[in-house]
Amino acid sequence: AANYLEHYGLLRGKRADGSYVRCSPADSWNSDHVVSNLFLYQLQRHSDHHANPKLRYQSLRSAAEAPQLPAGYAVMIVIAWIPPLWRRVMDQRLLDYYDGDTERINARSTT
């Protein structure tokens, strides 16, 4: 569940040759909430882990350019268990992050 919420809807860029660009803080959601950070050793600063994979979790920092989850991991995991609620909470946040550009959202068509 943590991996799902950390990357929900975010689309990593590709180069012309089809390879992916280097990971950046924009490739995962952060959750800068004090209680979650204390209990999960800065895991919520997952975006900095993408930018600096050799840093220990305790050393991870908040990345201003990273999208932010609206609540801590415990709340977000429970919300993820209820897909209609998850989509209501996250889809608009995702659209806002990409300025309404649906081409930049990682979503599979069901048709």
ABEGO torsion letter per residue (X at the ends): XAAAAAABGBBBBBBAAGBBBBBBAAABBBBBBAAAAAAAGGAAAAAAAAABAABBAAABBBBAABBBBABBAAAAAAAAABAAAAAAAAAAAAAAAAGGBAAABBBBBAX
